[in-house]
Amino acid sequence: MSRAAPGAPREALSGAIRAAAASGEPALVAYLTAGFPTRAGFAASLRAIAGAADVVEIGVPFTDPMADGVTIQRASLAALQQGVSVKWILAELAAVGPVGAPLVLMSYLNPLLSYGVQKLARDAAAAGVSGFIVPDLPLDESSDLRQACETEGLALVQMVTPVTQQQRLVALCAGSRGFVYAVTMTGTTGKLVAVPDQVIGYLERVRALSPVPVCAGFGIRAREQVARLRGHVDGVIVGSALVEVLERGEDPAAWLKRLRG
């Protein structure tokens, strides 16, 4: 599989993370569930978050988000009850236009297959999406979506964990585009996670293997965690904590700026 040409969406995604990390602080990848708390407020939330983050990860609501904790499960259910779908999300993103930060869709596989992977890649690129994270799609079974993404210059981000075996780790890093999503713990999202020395060592191994930036996620919700990860990853991914900020009706941009210190 060839690398996308310079200027392709996935190269812009990698470049945004590297540019932010060049300051000495990890890039900030901020997650929100599409259409939560309300469909009507999605565009405003997206613009606010994009103004304070380096990359925005947009969650496609799903009935059984197995990698997500109770916060994102609750947000997904609320969004589904409002009729949020892949089609609605792409139409909304196309209407909003550029927001100043690359956009990545995080979705489980079924909604993407239902949409159709070739059409999905075309429509996502047209809507300004730079790539996808699909937690339940193994690298070995991803050829159809990878090829569709390749055609449009989109990223298909791979996820690694602290228990990923070395041979598998090498393959996942080589196969990832945009960035590598380095899970900081086993289990689901949402818990406050300390960052022990062995996790730092694992992140450094991933970074040494990866040709694209490495971003750490799961349980990142405090400035102290971000500071602890400084110099060991290229970016940090903030999910459940930011969804809770939106749920409480607080200012997401102000919260993200405090997370940076």
C-alpha positions in Angstrom: 0.0 0.0 0.0 1.5 3.3 -1.0 1.6 6.4 1.1 -0.8 9.2 0.3 0.5 12.1 -1.6 1.5 15.2 0.3 -1.6 17.2 1.1 -3.8 14.2 1.5 -6.1 14.3 4.5 -4.2 11.7 6.4 -1.0 13.5 5.9 -2.6 16.7 7.2 -3.7 14.7 10.2 -0.2 13.5 11.0 1.2 16.9 10.3 -1.2 18.6 12.7 -0.1 16.3 15.5 3.6 16.7 14.8 3.3 20.5 14.5 1.6 20.7 17.9 4.0 18.3 19.5 6.9 20.3 18.3 6.1 22.9 20.9 7.1 20.4 23.6 3.6 19.6 24.7 1.5 16.7 23.4 -1.0 17.4 20.8 -4.6 17.4 22.1 -7.0 15.1 20.4 -10.5 15.9 21.7 -13.5 13.5 21.4 -17.2 14.3 21.3 -20.1 12.1 20.5 -21.9 13.4 17.4 -25.2 14.9 18.3 -24.7 14.9 22.0 -26.1 16.4 24.1 -28.3 17.7 21.3 -28.2 17.5 17.5 -29.0 21.2 17.3 -25.9 22.0 19.4 -23.4 19.8 17.6 -22.0 22.3 15.2 -21.4 24.9 17.9 -19.7 22.2 20.2 -17.6 21.0 17.3 -16.4 24.6 16.4 -15.6 25.3 20.1 -13.6 22.1 20.6 -11.8 22.5 17.3 -10.7 26.0 18.4 -9.0 24.6 21.5 -7.7 21.1 20.2 -5.3 20.0 17.5 -7.5 17.2 16.2 -11.2 16.4 16.8 -12.4 12.8 17.1 -16.1 12.5 16.4 -17.8 9.5 17.8 -20.5 7.8 15.7 -23.2 6.6 18.2 -23.6 2.8 18.3 -25.9 0.5 20.3 -23.0 -1.6 21.7 -19.9 0.5 22.1 -17.8 -2.3 23.7 -14.6 -0.3 24.1 -16.4 2.6 25.8 -17.3 3.2 29.4 -20.6 4.4 30.8 -20.2 8.0 29.9 -19.8 7.4 26.2 -22.4 4.6 26.2 -24.9 7.1 27.7 -24.0 9.7 25.1 -24.3 7.2 22.3 -27.8 6.2 23.4 -28.9 9.8 23.7 -27.6 10.6 20.2 -29.3 7.5 18.7 -32.6 8.5 20.3 -32.3 11.8 18.4 -31.7 9.9 15.1 -28.0 10.6 14.7 -26.5 8.4 12.0 -23.4 8.3 9.8 -25.4 10.0 7.0 -26.5 12.8 9.4 -23.0 13.3 10.7 -21.4 13.6 7.2 -24.2 15.9 6.0 -23.7 18.1 9.2 -19.9 18.2 8.7 -20.3 19.2 5.1 -22.6 22.0 6.1 -20.3 23.2 8.9 -17.2 23.3 6.6 -13.6 23.6 7.8 -13.2 24.1 11.5 -9.5 24.6 11.7 -8.6 21.1 13.0 -8.5 17.7 11.3 -11.5 15.5 11.9 -11.4 11.8 12.6 -14.5 9.6 12.9 -14.5 6.9 15.6 -17.0 4.2 14.7 -17.7 0.6 15.3 -17.8 -1.4 12.1 -21.5 -2.1 11.5 -22.6 1.5 10.8 -19.8 1.9 8.3 -20.6 -1.4 6.5 -24.3 -0.4 6.4 -23.3 2.9 4.7 -21.0 1.1 2.2 -17.3 1.5 2.5 -16.6 3.0 -0.9 -19.3 5.6 -0.6 -18.3 6.2 3.0 -14.7 7.1 2.0 -15.9 9.4 -0.8 -18.5 11.2 1.3 -16.2 11.4 4.3 -13.4 13.0 2.2 -15.9 15.4 0.7 -17.2 16.4 4.2 -13.7 17.2 5.4 -12.9 14.0 7.4 -9.3 12.9 7.6 -9.7 9.3 8.7 -11.3 6.7 10.8 -10.8 4.8 14.0 -12.6 1.4 14.1 -12.0 -0.4 17.4 -13.7 -3.7 16.4 -12.0 -4.0 13.0 -8.8 -6.1 13.2 -6.0 -5.1 10.8 -6.1 -8.5 9.1 -9.8 -8.0 8.2 -9.6 -4.4 7.2 -8.5 -4.6 3.5 -11.8 -3.3 2.0 -12.0 -0.2 4.2 -8.2 0.3 4.0 -8.4 0.3 0.2 -11.3 2.7 0.2 -9.4 5.0 2.5 -6.3 4.7 0.4 -8.2 5.8 -2.7 -9.3 9.0 -0.9 -6.1 9.7 1.0 -7.8 9.0 4.4 -6.3 7.5 7.5 -7.3 4.2 9.1 -5.9 4.5 12.6 -4.8 1.3 14.3 -5.1 0.7 18.1 -2.4 -1.0 20.3 -2.5 -1.9 24.0 -0.1 -2.6 26.7 -0.7 -6.4 26.2 -0.1 -6.3 22.4 2.6 -8.9 21.5 5.7 -7.5 19.9 5.2 -9.1 16.4 1.6 -7.8 16.4 2.8 -4.4 17.6 5.2 -4.1 14.7 2.4 -5.0 12.2 -0.1 -2.5 13.7 2.4 0.3 13.7 3.4 -0.4 10.1 -0.2 -0.6 9.1 -1.5 2.5 10.8 -2.1 5.8 9.0 -2.6 9.2 10.5 -1.4 8.2 13.9 -1.3 5.1 16.2 -3.8 5.1 19.0 -1.9 3.7 22.0 -4.4 2.6 24.7 -3.0 3.2 28.1 -4.9 0.4 29.8 -6.9 -2.7 29.2 -10.7 -2.4 29.6 -13.0 0.4 28.7 -12.7 4.2 28.5 -13.6 6.6 31.2 -11.6 5.7 34.2 -9.0 8.0 35.7 -5.7 6.3 35.0 -2.4 6.8 36.7 0.6 6.6 34.3 3.1 4.1 35.8 6.6 3.6 34.6 5.7 0.4 32.7 3.1 2.3 30.7 5.7 5.0 29.8 8.0 2.2 28.7 5.3 0.7 26.5 4.5 4.1 24.9 8.2 4.6 24.1 8.3 1.2 22.5 5.3 2.0 20.3 6.8 5.4 19.4 10.1 3.8 18.4 8.3 1.4 16.0 5.8 3.8 14.5 6.4 5.8 11.3 3.4 8.0 12.2 2.7 10.0 15.4 1.6 8.1 18.6 -1.3 9.4 20.7 -2.2 7.9 24.1 -5.8 7.5 25.1 -8.3 5.9 27.6 -8.6 7.6 31.0 -6.9 10.9 30.2 -8.8 13.6 32.2 -6.2 15.6 34.2 -3.5 18.1 33.6 -1.1 15.9 35.6 -1.6 13.0 33.3 -0.8 15.2 30.2 2.3 16.5 31.9 3.4 12.9 32.8 3.1 11.9 29.1 5.1 14.9 27.8 8.0 13.7 25.8 6.8 10.1 25.6 4.0 10.5 23.1 3.1 12.9 20.3 -0.5 13.5 21.5 -3.1 12.6 24.1 -6.7 11.7 23.5 -9.4 13.1 25.8 -12.8 11.5 25.6 -15.1 10.7 28.5 -14.0 13.6 30.6 -14.8 16.0 27.7 -18.2 14.3 27.0 -19.0 14.9 30.7 -18.1 18.6 30.3 -20.6 18.9 27.4 -23.2 16.9 29.4 -22.9 19.4 32.3 -23.3 22.3 29.9 -19.9 23.8 30.6 -17.5 25.4 28.1 -15.5 22.7 26.4 -12.9 25.1 25.0 -12.2 26.6 28.4 -11.9 23.1 29.9 -9.4 22.0 27.2 -7.3 25.0 27.7 -7.0 24.3 31.4 -6.0 20.7 30.5 -3.1 22.2 28.6 -2.0 24.1 31.7 
